[in-house]
């Protein structure tokens, strides 16, 4: 079995490639993720902001997306909040891949107004050392970042902390970074979705390298760190890479699939709040 260091090096190789850039930026990522960002994911974020937050920042929200990839999620979230007339003071995106951070900056330049671009910055930081790396990147003391953010989001990234055995440490950093009453939203792959299981659990792959947590395992580090779990469920039947036709087909089938097999939906959702 490979060590965590060897697994990390494989992640570096995978997510510094041009294939990764194409997978995580708008022009080549697929229609499915665009639909989700504007619909399913948007509803989750708006619920978090409008109903779950227990903070009152007069200057506006402070946002962080860790494991931001090519920046699609955080840029769409900022646009969504602007449409909803929700004030944003600042937003940060972090990823361990310098190449994806570069792509995220290009994504923001392409899709955000100058006003919003001025509020958003991207930085190289590892999920498993999120607080320390972000502190070093932006030149602020760890103590100054404690309680700084209202909303922290991670999409398709928290499972890598589990694979490295660092999930509790990441949740602890998120706890420190959030204000009392602040919210963290985790969206990731569901280990009960049959296609994910068959793709990732091949006989030729290391079981740690391809490990997918269960819904309860995604939530457990946040429970360990004394978060209040607001939502914990499986949802969504639309692949990120789906074209228009497949996206439409999956949308039409979703109500039936939710009725008969919701626990096997594509994604796991955990929404956790730091006690006020």
C-alpha positions as protocol buffer text, in pm:
chain_id: "A"
residue {
  index: 1
  type: UNK
  ca { x: 0 y: 0 z: 0 }
}
residue {
  index: 2
  type: UNK
  ca { x: 127 y: 347 z: -88 }
}
residue {
  index: 3
  type: UNK
  ca { x: 221 y: 605 z: 174 }
}
residue {
  index: 4
  type: UNK
  ca { x: 34 y: 935 z: 207 }
}
residue {
  index: 5
  type: UNK
  ca { x: 337 y: 1109 z: 53 }
}
residue {
  index: 6
  type: UNK
  ca { x: 323 y: 890 z: -256 }
}
residue {
  index: 7
  type: UNK
  ca { x: -51 y: 945 z: -288 }
}
residue {
  index: 8
  type: UNK
  ca { x: 2 y: 1321 z: -257 }
}
residue {
  index: 9
  type: UNK
  ca { x: 260 y: 1315 z: -536 }
}
residue {
  index: 10
  type: UNK
  ca { x: 8 y: 1139 z: -762 }
}
residue {
  index: 11
  type: UNK
  ca { x: -245 y: 1412 z: -685 }
}
residue {
  index: 12
  type: UNK
  ca { x: 17 y: 1673 z: -780 }
}
residue {
  index: 13
  type: UNK
  ca { x: 81 y: 1501 z: -1112 }
}
residue {
  index: 14
  type: UNK
  ca { x: -291 y: 1471 z: -1185 }
}
residue {
  index: 15
  type: UNK
  ca { x: -395 y: 1824 z: -1094 }
}
residue {
  index: 16
  type: UNK
  ca { x: -112 y: 2016 z: -1256 }
}
residue {
  index: 17
  type: UNK
  ca { x: -188 y: 1870 z: -1598 }
}
residue {
  index: 18
  type: UNK
  ca { x: -364 y: 2045 z: -1885 }
}
residue {
  index: 19
  type: UNK
  ca { x: -631 y: 1773 z: -1864 }
}
residue {
  index: 20
  type: UNK
  ca { x: -714 y: 1899 z: -1516 }
}
residue {
  index: 21
  type: UNK
  ca { x: -743 y: 2255 z: -1645 }
}
residue {
  index: 22
  type: UNK
  ca { x: -986 y: 2144 z: -1916 }
}
residue {
  index: 23
  type: UNK
  ca { x: -1189 y: 1946 z: -1662 }
}
residue {
  index: 24
  type: UNK
  ca { x: -1226 y: 2233 z: -1415 }
}
residue {
  index: 25
  type: UNK
  ca { x: -1278 y: 2541 z: -1633 }
}
residue {
  index: 26
  type: UNK
  ca { x: -1594 y: 2660 z: -1802 }
}
residue {
  index: 27
  type: UNK
  ca { x: -1502 y: 2626 z: -2167 }
}
residue {
  index: 28
  type: UNK
  ca { x: -1436 y: 2251 z: -2148 }
}
residue {
  index: 29
  type: UNK
  ca { x: -1587 y: 2125 z: -1821 }
}
residue {
  index: 30
  type: UNK
  ca { x: -1927 y: 2022 z: -1957 }
}
residue {
  index: 31
  type: UNK
  ca { x: -2281 y: 2158 z: -1950 }
}
residue {
  index: 32
  type: UNK
  ca { x: -2372 y: 1957 z: -1639 }
}
residue {
  index: 33
  type: UNK
  ca { x: -2156 y: 2155 z: -1396 }
}
residue {
  index: 34
  type: UNK
  ca { x: -2278 y: 2486 z: -1540 }
}
residue {
  index: 35
  type: UNK
  ca { x: -2637 y: 2376 z: -1483 }
}
residue {
  index: 36
  type: UNK
  ca { x: -2563 y: 2263 z: -1127 }
}
residue {
  index: 37
  type: UNK
  ca { x: -2384 y: 2584 z: -1035 }
}
residue {
  index: 38
  type: UNK
  ca { x: -2682 y: 2785 z: -1155 }
}
residue {
  index: 39
  type: UNK
  ca { x: -2948 y: 2559 z: -1001 }
}
residue {
  index: 40
  type: UNK
  ca { x: -2888 y: 2276 z: -749 }
}
residue {
  index: 41
  type: UNK
  ca { x: -2569 y: 2414 z: -600 }
}
residue {
  index: 42
  type: UNK
  ca { x: -2704 y: 2770 z: -612 }
}
residue {
  index: 43
  type: UNK
  ca { x: -3003 y: 2668 z: -397 }
}
residue {
  index: 44
  type: UNK
  ca { x: -2771 y: 2513 z: -140 }
}
residue {
  index: 45
  type: UNK
  ca { x: -2556 y: 2825 z: -121 }
}
residue {
  index: 46
  type: UNK
  ca { x: -2851 y: 3061 z: -96 }
}
residue {
  index: 47
  type: UNK
  ca { x: -3003 y: 2851 z: 182 }
}
residue {
  index: 48
  type: UNK
  ca { x: -2671 y: 2870 z: 366 }
}
residue {
  index: 49
  type: UNK
  ca { x: -2653 y: 3248 z: 330 }
}
residue {
  index: 50
  type: UNK
  ca { x: -3020 y: 3335 z: 378 }
}
residue {
  index: 51
  type: UNK
  ca { x: -3127 y: 3085 z: 644 }
}
residue {
  index: 52
  type: UNK
  ca { x: -2830 y: 2919 z: 815 }
}
residue {
  index: 53
  type: UNK
  ca { x: -2576 y: 3196 z: 881 }
}
residue {
  index: 54
  type: UNK
  ca { x: -2576 y: 3343 z: 1229 }
}
residue {
  index: 55
  type: UNK
  ca { x: -2329 y: 3622 z: 1162 }
}
residue {
  index: 56
  type: UNK
  ca { x: -2382 y: 3992 z: 1111 }
}
residue {
  index: 57
  type: UNK
  ca { x: -2095 y: 4143 z: 917 }
}
residue {
  index: 58
  type: UNK
  ca { x: -2201 y: 4499 z: 831 }
}
residue {
  index: 59
  type: UNK
  ca { x: -1927 y: 4527 z: 569 }
}
residue {
  index: 60
  type: UNK
  ca { x: -2048 y: 4217 z: 380 }
}
residue {
  index: 61
  type: UNK
  ca { x: -1979 y: 3845 z: 366 }
}
residue {
  index: 62
  type: UNK
  ca { x: -1632 y: 3697 z: 370 }
}
residue {
  index: 63
  type: UNK
  ca { x: -1609 y: 3379 z: 164 }
}
residue {
  index: 64
  type: UNK
  ca { x: -1356 y: 3101 z: 114 }
}
residue {
  index: 65
  type: UNK
  ca { x: -1357 y: 2806 z: -123 }
}
residue {
  index: 66
  type: UNK
  ca { x: -1089 y: 2548 z: -48 }
}
residue {
  index: 67
  type: UNK
  ca { x: -986 y: 2309 z: -325 }
}
residue {
  index: 68
  type: UNK
  ca { x: -1128 y: 2559 z: -575 }
}
residue {
  index: 69
  type: UNK
  ca { x: -979 y: 2394 z: -885 }
}
residue {
  index: 70
  type: UNK
  ca { x: -1024 y: 2617 z: -1190 }
}
residue {
  index: 71
  type: UNK
  ca { x: -1242 y: 2867 z: -1006 }
}
residue {
  index: 72
  type: UNK
  ca { x: -1580 y: 2785 z: -1162 }
}
residue {
  index: 73
  type: UNK
  ca { x: -1761 y: 2747 z: -832 }
}
residue {
  index: 74
  type: UNK
  ca { x: -1641 y: 3055 z: -645 }
}
residue {
  index: 75
  type: UNK
  ca { x: -1685 y: 3284 z: -947 }
}
residue {
  index: 76
  type: UNK
  ca { x: -2044 y: 3166 z: -1000 }
}
residue {
  index: 77
  type: UNK
  ca { x: -2113 y: 3199 z: -627 }
}
residue {
  index: 78
  type: UNK
  ca { x: -2000 y: 3562 z: -631 }
}
residue {
  index: 79
  type: UNK
  ca { x: -2217 y: 3634 z: -936 }
}
residue {
  index: 80
  type: UNK
  ca { x: -2513 y: 3464 z: -767 }
}
residue {
  index: 81
  type: UNK
  ca { x: -2476 y: 3670 z: -452 }
}
residue {
  index: 82
  type: UNK
  ca { x: -2452 y: 3989 z: -655 }
}
residue {
  index: 83
  type: UNK
  ca { x: -2775 y: 3897 z: -836 }
}
residue {
  index: 84
  type: UNK
  ca { x: -2940 y: 3841 z: -497 }
}
residue {
  index: 85
  type: UNK
  ca { x: -2807 y: 4178 z: -373 }
}
residue {
  index: 86
  type: UNK
  ca { x: -2602 y: 4011 z: -100 }
}
residue {
  index: 87
  type: UNK
  ca { x: -2299 y: 4223 z: -15 }
}
residue {
  index: 88
  type: UNK
  ca { x: -1959 y: 4052 z: -34 }
}
residue {
  index: 89
  type: UNK
  ca { x: -1659 y: 4206 z: 139 }
}
residue {
  index: 90
  type: UNK
  ca { x: -1396 y: 3960 z: 20 }
}
residue {
  index: 91
  type: UNK
  ca { x: -1357 y: 3614 z: -130 }
}
residue {
  index: 92
  type: UNK
  ca { x: -1067 y: 3371 z: -149 }
}
residue {
  index: 93
  type: UNK
  ca { x: -1010 y: 3055 z: -347 }
}
residue {
  index: 94
  type: UNK
  ca { x: -735 y: 2808 z: -256 }
}
residue {
  index: 95
  type: UNK
  ca { x: -596 y: 2501 z: -427 }
}
residue {
  index: 96
  type: UNK
  ca { x: -279 y: 2298 z: -386 }
}
residue {
  index: 97
  type: UNK
  ca { x: -214 y: 2310 z: -764 }
}
residue {
  index: 98
  type: UNK
  ca { x: -42 y: 2630 z: -885 }
}
residue {
  index: 99
  type: UNK
  ca { x: -158 y: 2548 z: -1239 }
}
residue {
  index: 100
  type: UNK
  ca { x: -523 y: 2537 z: -1131 }
}
residue {
  index: 101
  type: UNK
  ca { x: -483 y: 2858 z: -931 }
}
residue {
  index: 102
  type: UNK
  ca { x: -356 y: 3021 z: -1248 }
}
residue {
  index: 103
  type: UNK
  ca { x: -655 y: 2883 z: -1439 }
}
residue {
  index: 104
  type: UNK
  ca { x: -890 y: 3012 z: -1167 }
}
residue {
  index: 105
  type: UNK
  ca { x: -750 y: 3363 z: -1207 }
}
residue {
  index: 106
  type: UNK
  ca { x: -818 y: 3342 z: -1581 }
}
residue {
  index: 107
  type: UNK
  ca { x: -1171 y: 3215 z: -1509 }
}
residue {
  index: 108
  type: UNK
  ca { x: -1239 y: 3514 z: -1285 }
}
residue {
  index: 109
  type: UNK
  ca { x: -1106 y: 3754 z: -1548 }
}
residue {
  index: 110
  type: UNK
  ca { x: -1337 y: 3600 z: -1807 }
}
residue {
  index: 111
  type: UNK
  ca { x: -1660 y: 3577 z: -1606 }
}
residue {
  index: 112
  type: UNK
  ca { x: -1660 y: 3843 z: -1334 }
}
residue {
  index: 113
  type: UNK
  ca { x: -1718 y: 4215 z: -1351 }
}
residue {
  index: 114
  type: UNK
  ca { x: -1424 y: 4435 z: -1248 }
}
residue {
  index: 115
  type: UNK
  ca { x: -1614 y: 4516 z: -927 }
}
residue {
  index: 116
  type: UNK
  ca { x: -1634 y: 4148 z: -825 }
}
residue {
  index: 117
  type: UNK
  ca { x: -1285 y: 4062 z: -947 }
}
residue {
  index: 118
  type: UNK
  ca { x: -1150 y: 4318 z: -707 }
}
residue {
  index: 119
  type: UNK
  ca { x: -1299 y: 4125 z: -416 }
}
residue {
  index: 120
  type: UNK
  ca { x: -1163 y: 3781 z: -516 }
}
residue {
  index: 121
  type: UNK
  ca { x: -811 y: 3641 z: -494 }
}
residue {
  index: 122
  type: UNK
  ca { x: -667 y: 3294 z: -546 }
}
residue {
  index: 123
  type: UNK
  ca { x: -385 y: 3132 z: -351 }
}
residue {
  index: 124
  type: UNK
  ca { x: -188 y: 2809 z: -338 }
}
residue {
  index: 125
  type: UNK
  ca { x: -282 y: 2624 z: -18 }
}
residue {
  index: 126
  type: UNK
  ca { x: -328 y: 2260 z: 78 }
}
residue {
  index: 127
  type: UNK
  ca { x: -654 y: 2141 z: 229 }
}
residue {
  index: 128
  type: UNK
  ca { x: -466 y: 1948 z: 497 }
}
residue {
  index: 129
  type: UNK
  ca { x: -279 y: 2266 z: 605 }
}
residue {
  index: 130
  type: UNK
  ca { x: -544 y: 2516 z: 508 }
}
residue {
  index: 131
  type: UNK
  ca { x: -507 y: 2772 z: 787 }
}
residue {
  index: 132
  type: UNK
  ca { x: -127 y: 2775 z: 791 }
}
residue {
  index: 133
  type: UNK
  ca { x: -88 y: 2783 z: 412 }
}
residue {
  index: 134
  type: UNK
  ca { x: -348 y: 3056 z: 364 }
}
residue {
  index: 135
  type: UNK
  ca { x: -184 y: 3262 z: 638 }
}
residue {
  index: 136
  type: UNK
  ca { x: 153 y: 3236 z: 463 }
}
residue {
  index: 137
  type: UNK
  ca { x: 7 y: 3310 z: 121 }
}
residue {
  index: 138
  type: UNK
  ca { x: -176 y: 3630 z: 211 }
}
residue {
  index: 139
  type: UNK
  ca { x: 74 y: 3753 z: 468 }
}
residue {
  index: 140
  type: UNK
  ca { x: -159 y: 3755 z: 767 }
}
residue {
  index: 141
  type: UNK
  ca { x: -102 y: 3591 z: 1102 }
}
residue {
  index: 142
  type: UNK
  ca { x: -291 y: 3274 z: 1184 }
}
residue {
  index: 143
  type: UNK
  ca { x: -442 y: 3457 z: 1482 }
}
residue {
  index: 144
  type: UNK
  ca { x: -577 y: 3729 z: 1254 }
}
residue {
  index: 145
  type: UNK
  ca { x: -756 y: 3474 z: 1033 }
}
residue {
  index: 146
  type: UNK
  ca { x: -930 y: 3305 z: 1325 }
}
residue {
  index: 147
  type: UNK
  ca { x: -1303 y: 3380 z: 1298 }
}
residue {
  index: 148
  type: UNK
  ca { x: -1254 y: 3573 z: 974 }
}
residue {
  index: 149
  type: UNK
  ca { x: -1495 y: 3396 z: 734 }
}
residue {
  index: 150
  type: UNK
  ca { x: -1874 y: 3373 z: 722 }
}
residue {
  index: 151
  type: UNK
  ca { x: -1902 y: 3097 z: 460 }
}
residue {
  index: 152
  type: UNK
  ca { x: -1654 y: 2826 z: 358 }
}
residue {
  index: 153
  type: UNK
  ca { x: -1725 y: 2592 z: 67 }
}
residue {
  index: 154
  type: UNK
  ca { x: -1555 y: 2276 z: -60 }
}
residue {
  index: 155
  type: UNK
  ca { x: -1676 y: 2097 z: -374 }
}
residue {
  index: 156
  type: UNK
  ca { x: -1528 y: 1761 z: -478 }
}
residue {
  index: 157
  type: UNK
  ca { x: -1224 y: 1812 z: -259 }
}
residue {
  index: 158
  type: UNK
  ca { x: -1282 y: 1696 z: 100 }
}
residue {
  index: 159
  type: UNK
  ca { x: -1244 y: 1329 z: 3 }
}
residue {
  index: 160
  type: UNK
  ca { x: -872 y: 1391 z: -56 }
}
residue {
  index: 161
  type: UNK
  ca { x: -832 y: 1484 z: 310 }
}
residue {
  index: 162
  type: UNK
  ca { x: -982 y: 1144 z: 397 }
}
residue {
  index: 163
  type: UNK
  ca { x: -740 y: 968 z: 162 }
}
residue {
  index: 164
  type: UNK
  ca { x: -448 y: 1141 z: 332 }
}
residue {
  index: 165
  type: UNK
  ca { x: -589 y: 1081 z: 682 }
}
residue {
  index: 166
  type: UNK
  ca { x: -616 y: 1458 z: 741 }
}
residue {
  index: 167
  type: UNK
  ca { x: -994 y: 1508 z: 746 }
}
residue {
  index: 168
  type: UNK
  ca { x: -1018 y: 1600 z: 1115 }
}
residue {
  index: 169
  type: UNK
  ca { x: -732 y: 1850 z: 1082 }
}
residue {
  index: 170
  type: UNK
  ca { x: -901 y: 2016 z: 785 }
}
residue {
  index: 171
  type: UNK
  ca { x: -1231 y: 2039 z: 975 }
}
residue {
  index: 172
  type: UNK
  ca { x: -1044 y: 2189 z: 1270 }
}
residue {
  index: 173
  type: UNK
  ca { x: -891 y: 2456 z: 1046 }
}
residue {
  index: 174
  type: UNK
  ca { x: -1234 y: 2536 z: 901 }
}
residue {
  index: 175
  type: UNK
  ca { x: -1369 y: 2570 z: 1255 }
}
residue {
  index: 176
  type: UNK
  ca { x: -1096 y: 2819 z: 1341 }
}
residue {
  index: 177
  type: UNK
  ca { x: -1142 y: 3016 z: 1019 }
}
residue {
  index: 178
  type: UNK
  ca { x: -1519 y: 3056 z: 1060 }
}
residue {
  index: 179
  type: UNK
  ca { x: -1686 y: 3318 z: 1271 }
}
residue {
  index: 180
  type: UNK
  ca { x: -1923 y: 3192 z: 1540 }
}
residue {
  index: 181
  type: UNK
  ca { x: -2244 y: 3120 z: 1349 }
}
residue {
  index: 182
  type: UNK
  ca { x: -2053 y: 3077 z: 1022 }
}
residue {
  index: 183
  type: UNK
  ca { x: -2134 y: 2791 z: 785 }
}
residue {
  index: 184
  type: UNK
  ca { x: -1933 y: 2533 z: 590 }
}
residue {
  index: 185
  type: UNK
  ca { x: -2081 y: 2357 z: 284 }
}
residue {
  index: 186
  type: UNK
  ca { x: -1923 y: 2030 z: 166 }
}
residue {
  index: 187
  type: UNK
  ca { x: -2031 y: 1868 z: -163 }
}
residue {
  index: 188
  type: UNK
  ca { x: -1849 y: 1553 z: -272 }
}
residue {
  index: 189
  type: UNK
  ca { x: -1879 y: 1215 z: -443 }
}
residue {
  index: 190
  type: UNK
  ca { x: -2116 y: 958 z: -290 }
}
residue {
  index: 191
  type: UNK
  ca { x: -1952 y: 621 z: -235 }
}
residue {
  index: 192
  type: UNK
  ca { x: -2288 y: 448 z: -289 }
}
residue {
  index: 193
  type: UNK
  ca { x: -2331 y: 576 z: -646 }
}
residue {
  index: 194
  type: UNK
  ca { x: -2269 y: 261 z: -855 }
}
residue {
  index: 195
  type: UNK
  ca { x: -2072 y: 424 z: -1137 }
}
residue {
  index: 196
  type: UNK
  ca { x: -1829 y: 590 z: -896 }
}
residue {
  index: 197
  type: UNK
  ca { x: -1775 y: 259 z: -716 }
}
residue {
  index: 198
  type: UNK
  ca { x: -1700 y: 67 z: -1035 }
}
residue {
  index: 199
  type: UNK
  ca { x: -1471 y: 339 z: -1172 }
}
residue {
  index: 200
  type: UNK
  ca { x: -1268 y: 403 z: -860 }
}
residue {
  index: 201
  type: UNK
  ca { x: -1245 y: 59 z: -704 }
}
residue {
  index: 202
  type: UNK
  ca { x: -1069 y: -128 z: -982 }
}
residue {
  index: 203
  type: UNK
  ca { x: -845 y: -417 z: -889 }
}
residue {
  index: 204
  type: UNK
  ca { x: -535 y: -235 z: -1018 }
}
residue {
  index: 205
  type: UNK
  ca { x: -577 y: 68 z: -793 }
}
residue {
  index: 206
  type: UNK
  ca { x: -457 y: 131 z: -440 }
}
residue {
  index: 207
  type: UNK
  ca { x: -760 y: 123 z: -206 }
}
residue {
  index: 208
  type: UNK
  ca { x: -642 y: 433 z: -19 }
}
residue {
  index: 209
  type: UNK
  ca { x: -573 y: 634 z: -333 }
}
residue {
  index: 210
  type: UNK
  ca { x: -927 y: 577 z: -468 }
}
residue {
  index: 211
  type: UNK
  ca { x: -1111 y: 576 z: -134 }
}
residue {
  index: 212
  type: UNK
  ca { x: -1453 y: 743 z: -119 }
}
residue {
  index: 213
  type: UNK
  ca { x: -1601 y: 826 z: 222 }
}
residue {
  index: 214
  type: UNK
  ca { x: -1958 y: 748 z: 315 }
}
residue {
  index: 215
  type: UNK
  ca { x: -2202 y: 1029 z: 392 }
}
residue {
  index: 216
  type: UNK
  ca { x: -2153 y: 969 z: 764 }
}
residue {
  index: 217
  type: UNK
  ca { x: -1774 y: 977 z: 719 }
}
residue {
  index: 218
  type: UNK
  ca { x: -1797 y: 1315 z: 544 }
}
residue {
  index: 219
  type: UNK
  ca { x: -1993 y: 1449 z: 841 }
}
residue {
  index: 220
  type: UNK
  ca { x: -1793 y: 1287 z: 1122 }
}
residue {
  index: 221
  type: UNK
  ca { x: -1492 y: 1525 z: 1127 }
}
residue {
  index: 222
  type: UNK
  ca { x: -1729 y: 1820 z: 1165 }
}
residue {
  index: 223
  type: UNK
  ca { x: -1913 y: 1648 z: 1447 }
}
residue {
  index: 224
  type: UNK
  ca { x: -1577 y: 1574 z: 1608 }
}
residue {
  index: 225
  type: UNK
  ca { x: -1488 y: 1944 z: 1590 }
}
residue {
  index: 226
  type: UNK
  ca { x: -1818 y: 2043 z: 1760 }
}
residue {
  index: 227
  type: UNK
  ca { x: -1997 y: 2176 z: 1452 }
}
residue {
  index: 228
  type: UNK
  ca { x: -2376 y: 2171 z: 1436 }
}
residue {
  index: 229
  type: UNK
  ca { x: -2480 y: 1956 z: 1138 }
}
residue {
  index: 230
  type: UNK
  ca { x: -2765 y: 2130 z: 958 }
}
residue {
  index: 231
  type: UNK
  ca { x: -2792 y: 1909 z: 648 }
}
residue {
  index: 232
  type: UNK
  ca { x: -2655 y: 1563 z: 580 }
}
residue {
  index: 233
  type: UNK
  ca { x: -2795 y: 1395 z: 270 }
}
residue {
  index: 234
  type: UNK
  ca { x: -2732 y: 1251 z: -74 }
}
residue {
  index: 235
  type: UNK
  ca { x: -2855 y: 1442 z: -376 }
}
residue {
  index: 236
  type: UNK
  ca { x: -2810 y: 1515 z: -748 }
}
residue {
  index: 237
  type: UNK
  ca { x: -2812 y: 1285 z: -1053 }
}
residue {
  index: 238
  type: UNK
  ca { x: -2641 y: 1511 z: -1307 }
}
residue {
  index: 239
  type: UNK
  ca { x: -2274 y: 1444 z: -1398 }
}
residue {
  index: 240
  type: UNK
  ca { x: -2046 y: 1746 z: -1405 }
}
residue {
  index: 241
  type: UNK
  ca { x: -1925 y: 1645 z: -1750 }
}
residue {
  index: 242
  type: UNK
  ca { x: -2272 y: 1589 z: -1900 }
}
residue {
  index: 243
  type: UNK
  ca { x: -2363 y: 1752 z: -2229 }
}
residue {
  index: 244
  type: UNK
  ca { x: -2694 y: 1930 z: -2284 }
}
residue {
  index: 245
  type: UNK
  ca { x: -2889 y: 1619 z: -2381 }
}
residue {
  index: 246
  type: UNK
  ca { x: -2767 y: 1408 z: -2088 }
}
residue {
  index: 247
  type: UNK
  ca { x: -2825 y: 1698 z: -1847 }
}
residue {
  index: 248
  type: UNK
  ca { x: -3185 y: 1728 z: -1964 }
}
residue {
  index: 249
  type: UNK
  ca { x: -3239 y: 1352 z: -1939 }
}
residue {
  index: 250
  type: UNK
  ca { x: -3099 y: 1341 z: -1585 }
}
residue {
  index: 251
  type: UNK
  ca { x: -3312 y: 1638 z: -1483 }
}
residue {
  index: 252
  type: UNK
  ca { x: -3627 y: 1463 z: -1604 }
}
residue {
  index: 253
  type: UNK
  ca { x: -3535 y: 1139 z: -1429 }
}
residue {
  index: 254
  type: UNK
  ca { x: -3427 y: 1299 z: -1099 }
}
residue {
  index: 255
  type: UNK
  ca { x: -3768 y: 1307 z: -923 }
}
residue {
  index: 256
  type: UNK
  ca { x: -3818 y: 935 z: -985 }
}
residue {
  index: 257
  type: UNK
  ca { x: -3461 y: 846 z: -887 }
}
residue {
  index: 258
  type: UNK
  ca { x: -3491 y: 1052 z: -568 }
}
residue {
  index: 259
  type: UNK
  ca { x: -3806 y: 863 z: -483 }
}
residue {
  index: 260
  type: UNK
  ca { x: -3665 y: 513 z: -526 }
}
residue {
  index: 261
  type: UNK
  ca { x: -3289 y: 547 z: -464 }
}
residue {
  index: 262
  type: UNK
  ca { x: -3192 y: 880 z: -309 }
}
residue {
  index: 263
  type: UNK
  ca { x: -2918 y: 726 z: -95 }
}
residue {
  index: 264
  type: UNK
  ca { x: -2739 y: 627 z: -417 }
}
residue {
  index: 265
  type: UNK
  ca { x: -2745 y: 973 z: -574 }
}
residue {
  index: 266
  type: UNK
  ca { x: -2419 y: 1107 z: -715 }
}
residue {
  index: 267
  type: UNK
  ca { x: -2323 y: 1344 z: -438 }
}
residue {
  index: 268
  type: UNK
  ca { x: -2305 y: 1380 z: -64 }
}
residue {
  index: 269
  type: UNK
  ca { x: -2392 y: 1708 z: 104 }
}
residue {
  index: 270
  type: UNK
  ca { x: -2290 y: 1818 z: 452 }
}
residue {
  index: 271
  type: UNK
  ca { x: -2379 y: 2165 z: 579 }
}
residue {
  index: 272
  type: UNK
  ca { x: -2222 y: 2242 z: 917 }
}
residue {
  index: 273
  type: UNK
  ca { x: -2241 y: 2551 z: 1135 }
}
residue {
  index: 274
  type: UNK
  ca { x: -1998 y: 2674 z: 1398 }
}
residue {
  index: 275
  type: UNK
  ca { x: -2194 y: 2737 z: 1718 }
}
residue {
  index: 276
  type: UNK
  ca { x: -2271 y: 3104 z: 1774 }
}
